[in-house]
Amino acid sequence: TGQNWGWVTAKHDLTGLGGEPEVRFRIVFGSNSIENMYDGFAFDDIQIYEKPASDVGVTGWLSPVSGCGHTAADSVTIVVTNFGTQPTNDTIPVGYSLDSGLTVTVDTIFGIIPVGGDTIFTFSVPYDLSAPGIYYGGAATLLEGDGDNDNDTLFVEINVIPEISSFPYYEDFESGEGFWESGGINSMWEFGTPASVIINSAASGDSAWTTSLDSIYNNNENSYVESPCFDFSTLTNPVFQFSIWSDAEDSQDGAALQYSTDGGASWFHIGAYLDPDNWYNDNTILGLDFSGNQDGWTAQTGSWVTAKHDISGLGGEPGVRFRIVFGSNGSENLYDGFAFDDINIYEAITDISIIIPPSGDIYGCDFTATDTVMILIENVGEVTIPANDTIFLF
């Protein structure tokens, strides 16, 4: 069902019909009573043949995969399956490429694969994935006399995401998207110069990320913009700060900031409703149900504001990703959505200020050599000062 946008080849094992004297096939098509404007279904080029004795193919690509932590010598590991009716010979040539086929690395699998069995194989020559970007390629079996070459090759696309380990990190998006990438369902996220009715500028310069540069956002949108990877091994108390502009249907639609430490397999909200420094202003945003948490920014900020939050719990973590999620429900809206710009990630500042007495000289009478000096200090930094910590005054 759905659309495949062109002819595709489909095949299936008919082993259970072997030996049967009278076999017929039919292609069935069904539709319900809902009005449609689709062409339907078509088929052509039917082939029925005996399964070959010798037939192997690549059925799995185990590594490398999209994400962070790639090196100049990434191991390439695949799965090869025996589709034939006989065990394989004890040598199977295989090859891989990750530059769209410009260069092919060839190796040999030594060992017999039983009928219907498979084997995991790691090439002896690794691949340099130290440069971020998208790599296109795949792996194939190169067995001479293979009875079905259609199943020899498995194609892959690997998105190598850079890992940032130098701080402070500042991204104003004036040199491009900065390896931040959008995705999700019904996503309207765009990168460029905002030109909507309400959200009509970047926080600085010309470029920002926004849910559509010049129109309203979609209903039933479950979208996000994901960051590159961050290595916080050298940070103890990191802080996430950025500029935001919200113009969303109040409590229905909104945005939030999340983090992941497992390559994006799971995501968690940063902060909570009514946290300081312009953090979330609502905890009942229906459109954020898909994110697992309804806390977030909604309604109208009126302009760009700076929001920041302590992320000290991520200090020391080597592989951290962030994403700005945006969600809307099905109610009609006429709003621009959400935009962000000027991301700053840095080690929290430690700063203590003397409030009483004020700076300057103090004059008076009746001072003695043993007077007690009393002062009032305030923590004006971004790091909690532990009880019984030593403070040096001079």
VEXDREN-2710 file (C-alpha; in Angstrom, 1 decimal):
% VEXDREN-2710
k/r/px/py/pz
1/THR/0.0/0.0/0.0
2/GLY/1.1/3.6/-0.2
3/GLN/3.3/4.8/-3.0
4/ASN/6.7/3.4/-4.2
5/TRP/7.2/6.1/-6.9
6/GLY/8.2/3.7/-9.7
7/TRP/8.7/0.1/-10.5
8/VAL/10.4/-2.1/-7.9
9/THR/11.3/-5.8/-8.0
10/ALA/9.7/-8.1/-5.4
11/LYS/10.4/-11.8/-5.0
12/HIS/9.6/-14.6/-2.5
13/ASP/10.6/-18.1/-1.9
14/LEU/8.1/-20.8/-3.2
15/THR/9.9/-23.8/-1.7
16/GLY/6.7/-25.1/-0.2
17/LEU/5.1/-25.4/-3.6
18/GLY/8.0/-27.6/-5.0
19/GLY/6.6/-30.9/-6.4
20/GLU/3.0/-29.7/-6.7
21/PRO/1.5/-30.6/-10.1
22/GLU/-1.2/-27.9/-10.4
23/VAL/-0.4/-24.5/-9.1
24/ARG/-2.1/-21.2/-10.0
25/PHE/-1.3/-17.6/-8.7
26/ARG/-3.4/-14.5/-8.5
27/ILE/-2.7/-10.9/-7.6
28/VAL/-5.6/-9.5/-5.6
29/PHE/-6.5/-5.8/-5.2
30/GLY/-8.9/-4.3/-2.7
31/SER/-10.3/-0.9/-1.9
32/ASN/-12.8/0.5/0.6
33/SER/-15.5/3.1/0.0
34/ILE/-13.4/6.2/0.8
35/GLU/-13.0/8.4/-2.3
36/ASN/-9.5/8.4/-3.7
37/MET/-7.5/9.8/-6.6
38/TYR/-4.8/7.1/-6.9
39/ASP/-3.9/5.0/-9.9
40/GLY/-4.0/1.7/-8.1
41/PHE/-1.6/-1.2/-8.6
42/ALA/0.4/-2.6/-11.6
43/PHE/2.7/-5.6/-12.2
44/ASP/4.9/-6.9/-15.0
45/ASP/7.9/-9.1/-15.8
46/ILE/6.9/-12.3/-13.8
47/GLN/9.7/-14.9/-13.4
48/ILE/9.5/-18.3/-11.7
49/TYR/12.7/-20.2/-11.5
50/GLU/14.5/-22.9/-9.5
51/LYS/16.5/-21.5/-6.6
52/PRO/20.2/-21.6/-7.6
53/ALA/22.6/-23.9/-5.8
54/SER/25.2/-21.1/-5.4
55/ASP/23.7/-17.8/-4.2
56/VAL/25.1/-15.5/-1.5
57/GLY/24.5/-11.9/-0.6
58/VAL/25.1/-9.1/1.9
59/THR/22.1/-8.9/4.2
60/GLY/23.4/-6.7/7.0
61/TRP/25.6/-3.7/7.7
62/LEU/26.7/-3.7/11.3
63/SER/29.3/-0.9/11.3
64/PRO/30.0/1.9/10.9
65/VAL/26.6/3.6/11.3
66/SER/25.4/7.1/11.4
67/GLY/26.3/9.2/14.5
68/CYS/29.2/10.4/16.5
69/GLY/32.6/9.1/17.5
70/HIS/34.0/8.1/14.1
71/THR/37.7/7.9/13.5
72/ALA/40.3/7.7/10.8
73/ALA/40.1/3.9/11.0
74/ASP/36.5/2.7/11.4
75/SER/36.0/-1.0/11.1
76/VAL/33.6/-2.2/8.4
77/THR/31.5/-5.2/9.5
78/ILE/28.8/-6.9/7.4
79/VAL/26.5/-10.0/7.4
80/VAL/26.6/-12.4/4.5
81/THR/23.8/-15.0/4.0
82/ASN/23.7/-18.2/1.9
83/PHE/20.5/-18.2/-0.1
84/GLY/21.5/-21.2/-2.2
85/THR/20.5/-24.8/-2.0
86/GLN/24.1/-26.0/-1.2
87/PRO/26.7/-25.0/1.4
88/THR/29.1/-22.4/0.1
89/ASN/32.7/-23.0/-0.8
90/ASP/35.3/-22.1/1.8
91/THR/36.2/-18.8/0.1
92/ILE/33.8/-16.0/-0.7
93/PRO/35.1/-12.7/-2.1
94/VAL/33.4/-9.6/-0.8
95/GLY/33.9/-5.8/-1.2
96/TYR/32.8/-2.5/0.2
97/SER/32.8/1.1/-0.8
98/LEU/31.9/4.3/1.1
99/ASP/32.7/6.9/-1.7
100/SER/29.8/6.0/-4.1
101/GLY/31.8/3.3/-5.7
102/LEU/34.9/5.3/-6.7
103/THR/37.1/2.9/-4.7
104/VAL/36.3/-0.7/-3.7
105/THR/38.0/-2.6/-0.9
106/VAL/38.1/-6.3/-1.6
107/ASP/38.6/-9.0/1.0
108/THR/37.8/-12.8/1.4
109/ILE/35.6/-14.7/3.8
110/PHE/37.2/-18.0/4.7
111/GLY/34.8/-20.6/5.9
112/ILE/31.7/-22.5/4.7
113/ILE/28.3/-21.0/5.2
114/PRO/25.5/-23.7/5.5
115/VAL/22.3/-23.5/3.6
116/GLY/20.1/-20.6/5.0
117/GLY/23.0/-19.6/7.3
118/ASP/24.9/-16.4/7.6
119/THR/28.2/-15.1/8.9
120/ILE/29.5/-11.9/10.3
121/PHE/32.6/-10.6/8.6
122/THR/34.9/-7.6/9.4
123/PHE/37.1/-6.3/6.6
124/SER/40.8/-6.2/7.3
125/VAL/41.1/-2.7/5.9
126/PRO/39.2/0.0/7.9
127/TYR/37.8/3.3/6.5
128/ASP/38.6/6.9/7.3
129/LEU/35.5/8.6/8.6
130/SER/37.2/11.4/10.5
131/ALA/35.7/14.0/8.2
132/PRO/32.0/14.9/9.0
133/GLY/29.4/14.5/6.2
134/ILE/27.3/11.9/4.4
135/TYR/29.0/8.9/3.0
136/TYR/27.2/6.8/0.3
137/GLY/28.2/3.2/-0.5
138/GLY/27.6/-0.4/0.5
139/ALA/28.9/-3.9/0.4
140/ALA/28.5/-6.8/-2.0
141/THR/29.5/-10.4/-2.5
142/LEU/31.7/-11.1/-5.5
143/LEU/31.2/-14.8/-5.8
144/GLU/31.9/-16.3/-9.3
145/GLY/29.0/-18.3/-10.6
146/ASP/26.5/-16.7/-8.2
147/GLY/23.0/-17.7/-9.4
148/ASP/21.2/-14.5/-8.4
149/ASN/23.1/-11.2/-8.5
150/ASP/20.0/-9.2/-7.5
151/ASN/20.6/-10.0/-3.8
152/ASP/24.4/-9.5/-3.8
153/THR/24.6/-5.9/-2.7
154/LEU/23.4/-3.9/0.3
155/PHE/23.5/-0.1/0.0
156/VAL/24.0/2.2/2.9
157/GLU/24.1/5.9/3.8
158/ILE/26.2/7.0/6.8
159/ASN/25.8/10.4/8.3
160/VAL/29.1/11.2/10.2
161/ILE/28.3/13.9/12.8
162/PRO/31.1/16.0/14.2
163/GLU/32.0/15.8/17.9
164/ILE/32.7/19.1/19.5
165/SER/35.2/19.1/22.4
166/SER/36.4/22.7/22.5
167/PHE/34.5/25.2/24.7
168/PRO/32.9/27.6/25.0
169/TYR/30.9/26.6/22.0
170/TYR/29.1/29.4/20.2
171/GLU/27.0/29.0/17.1
172/ASP/25.2/32.0/15.5
173/PHE/24.5/30.2/12.2
174/GLU/25.9/32.9/10.1
175/SER/28.3/30.5/8.4
176/GLY/25.6/27.8/7.7
177/GLU/23.6/25.3/9.6
178/GLY/26.5/24.2/11.8
179/PHE/25.6/20.5/11.5
180/TRP/22.2/21.0/13.1
181/GLU/19.7/18.9/11.2
182/SER/15.9/18.9/11.2
183/GLY/13.5/16.0/11.1
184/GLY/10.3/14.5/12.4
185/ILE/6.6/14.3/11.3
186/ASN/5.0/17.2/9.3
187/SER/8.2/19.2/10.0
188/MET/8.2/22.8/8.9
189/TRP/11.6/23.6/10.3
190/GLU/13.7/25.8/8.0
191/PHE/17.1/27.4/8.2
192/GLY/17.7/30.9/6.8
193/THR/16.4/34.5/7.2
194/PRO/13.1/34.6/9.1
195/ALA/10.5/36.7/7.2
196/SER/7.2/35.8/8.8
197/VAL/4.6/38.3/10.1
198/ILE/5.7/37.9/13.7
199/ILE/9.1/36.1/13.7
200/ASN/10.8/38.4/11.1
201/SER/14.5/38.5/12.0
202/ALA/17.3/36.5/13.4
203/ALA/18.5/37.2/17.0
204/SER/21.8/38.3/15.5
205/GLY/23.0/38.6/11.9
206/ASP/20.7/37.2/9.2
207/SER/20.2/33.5/9.9
208/ALA/18.3/31.3/12.4
209/TRP/16.3/28.1/12.7
210/THR/12.5/28.6/12.6
211/THR/9.3/26.6/12.0
212/SER/9.0/28.0/8.5
213/LEU/10.8/31.1/7.4
214/ASP/7.7/32.9/6.0
215/SER/4.5/31.1/7.0
216/ILE/2.7/29.4/9.8
217/TYR/3.6/25.9/11.1
218/ASN/1.7/22.7/10.4
219/ASN/-1.1/21.1/12.5
220/ASN/-0.1/17.8/14.1
221/GLU/3.6/18.6/13.8
222/ASN/6.0/16.4/15.8
223/SER/9.3/17.8/14.7
224/TYR/12.8/18.7/15.9
225/VAL/16.2/20.1/15.1
226/GLU/19.1/18.0/16.3
227/SER/22.6/19.2/17.3
228/PRO/26.0/17.8/16.4
229/CYS/27.7/15.7/19.2
230/PHE/29.4/17.2/22.2
231/ASP/32.2/15.8/24.3
232/PHE/31.8/17.2/27.8
233/SER/34.7/15.2/29.3
234/THR/36.5/18.4/30.2
235/LEU/33.5/20.2/31.7
236/THR/32.1/20.0/35.2
237/ASN/29.2/22.4/35.2
238/PRO/28.2/23.2/31.6
239/VAL/25.4/25.7/30.8
240/PHE/23.2/25.8/27.7
241/GLN/22.2/29.2/26.6
242/PHE/20.4/30.4/23.4
243/SER/18.0/33.0/22.0
244/ILE/14.4/32.0/21.4
245/TRP/11.3/33.5/20.0
246/SER/7.9/31.8/20.6
247/ASP/4.7/32.5/18.7
248/ALA/2.5/29.5/19.2
249/GLU/-1.1/28.6/20.2
250/ASP/-1.1/28.9/24.0
251/SER/-0.9/25.5/25.8
252/GLN/-1.8/23.7/22.5
253/ASP/1.5/24.0/20.7
254/GLY/5.1/24.7/21.8
255/ALA/8.8/23.8/22.0
256/ALA/11.3/22.3/24.4
257/LEU/15.0/21.4/24.7
258/GLN/16.0/17.7/25.1
259/TYR/19.3/15.8/25.4
260/SER/20.5/12.3/24.6
261/THR/23.6/10.4/25.7
262/ASP/22.9/7.2/23.8
263/GLY/23.1/8.4/20.2
264/GLY/19.5/9.5/20.0
265/ALA/17.9/6.2/21.1
266/SER/16.3/8.0/24.1
267/TRP/15.7/11.7/24.8
268/PHE/15.0/13.6/28.0
269/HIS/13.8/17.2/28.8
270/ILE/16.2/19.7/30.1
271/GLY/14.7/21.8/32.9
272/ALA/11.1/22.2/34.1
273/TYR/8.2/24.6/34.1
274/LEU/9.0/27.9/35.9
275/ASP/12.8/27.3/36.1
276/PRO/14.6/30.7/36.1
277/ASP/16.2/32.5/33.2
278/ASN/13.3/32.5/30.7
279/TRP/12.9/28.7/30.9
280/TYR/9.6/26.9/30.2
281/ASN/6.4/28.9/30.7
282/ASP/3.9/26.1/30.6
283/ASN/3.6/22.4/31.7
284/THR/0.4/21.4/29.8
285/ILE/1.4/21.8/26.1
286/LEU/-0.7/19.2/24.3
287/GLY/1.4/19.2/21.2
288/LEU/4.5/18.0/23.1
289/ASP/2.9/14.7/24.1
290/PHE/5.1/13.0/21.5
291/SER/8.2/14.1/23.4
292/GLY/7.2/12.4/26.6
293/ASN/6.9/15.7/28.5
294/GLN/4.4/18.6/28.2
295/ASP/6.8/21.2/29.8
296/GLY/8.0/23.8/27.3
297/TRP/7.7/27.3/25.7
298/THR/4.3/28.3/24.3
299/ALA/2.3/31.4/23.5
300/GLN/4.1/34.6/22.6
301/THR/7.4/36.0/23.8
302/GLY/6.9/39.1/21.7
303/SER/10.6/39.2/20.5
304/TRP/13.9/37.4/20.9
305/VAL/14.7/36.5/24.6
306/THR/17.7/34.8/26.1
307/ALA/17.0/31.5/27.8
308/LYS/19.6/29.5/29.7
309/HIS/19.8/26.4/31.9
310/ASP/22.3/24.5/34.0
311/ILE/23.2/21.2/32.4
312/SER/25.8/20.2/35.0
313/GLY/24.3/16.6/35.1
314/LEU/26.0/16.2/31.7
315/GLY/29.4/17.3/32.8
316/GLY/32.0/14.6/32.0
317/GLU/29.7/12.9/29.4
318/PRO/31.6/12.1/26.1
319/GLY/28.7/11.8/23.6
320/VAL/25.9/14.3/24.1
321/ARG/23.4/15.5/21.6
322/PHE/20.6/18.1/21.9
323/ARG/17.4/18.7/20.1
324/ILE/14.8/21.4/20.0
325/VAL/11.4/19.7/19.7
326/PHE/8.3/21.4/18.5
327/GLY/4.8/19.9/18.7
328/SER/1.3/21.0/17.6
329/ASN/-2.1/19.4/17.9
330/GLY/-4.9/19.3/15.4
331/SER/-6.5/22.6/16.2
332/GLU/-6.3/25.3/13.6
333/ASN/-3.6/27.9/14.1
334/LEU/-2.4/31.2/12.6
335/TYR/0.9/31.4/14.4
336/ASP/4.5/31.5/13.2
337/GLY/5.8/28.9/15.7
338/PHE/9.2/28.9/17.3
339/ALA/12.7/30.0/16.4
340/PHE/16.2/29.7/17.9
341/ASP/19.6/31.3/17.4
342/ASP/22.9/32.1/19.1
343/ILE/23.6/28.9/21.0
344/ASN/26.3/29.2/23.7
345/ILE/27.5/26.2/25.7
346/TYR/30.1/27.0/28.3
347/GLU/31.5/26.1/31.8
348/ALA/29.4/27.8/34.5
349/ILE/31.0/30.9/36.0
350/THR/31.9/30.9/39.7
351/ASP/31.4/34.4/41.1
352/ILE/30.9/35.7/44.7
353/SER/30.1/39.3/45.5
354/ILE/30.4/41.3/48.8
355/ILE/27.1/43.0/49.4
356/ILE/27.8/44.5/52.9
357/PRO/29.9/46.5/53.4
358/PRO/29.9/48.2/50.0
359/SER/33.2/48.9/48.3
360/GLY/35.3/51.8/49.5
361/ASP/36.7/53.0/52.8
362/ILE/34.7/52.9/56.1
363/TYR/35.2/55.7/58.6
364/GLY/34.2/55.9/62.3
365/CYS/35.3/56.1/65.9
366/ASP/36.1/53.7/68.7
367/PHE/37.8/51.0/66.6
368/THR/39.9/48.5/68.5
369/ALA/42.6/46.0/67.6
370/THR/40.2/43.1/68.1
371/ASP/37.0/44.3/66.3
372/THR/35.0/41.5/64.5
373/VAL/34.6/42.1/60.9
374/MET/31.2/41.0/59.5
375/ILE/30.3/41.0/55.8
376/LEU/27.4/39.7/53.7
377/ILE/28.3/37.9/50.5
378/GLU/26.1/36.8/47.6
379/ASN/26.6/34.1/45.0
380/VAL/26.1/35.9/41.8
381/GLY/27.7/33.1/39.7
382/GLU/26.2/30.0/38.1
383/VAL/27.6/27.4/40.4
384/THR/26.3/26.3/43.8
385/ILE/28.9/27.0/46.5
386/PRO/28.9/23.9/48.9
387/ALA/28.4/24.3/52.6
388/ASN/31.6/24.7/54.6
389/ASP/33.5/25.7/51.5
390/THR/36.5/28.0/52.1
391/ILE/36.3/31.5/50.8
392/PHE/39.4/33.6/50.7
393/LEU/39.1/37.3/51.2
394/PHE/41.9/39.9/50.7
END
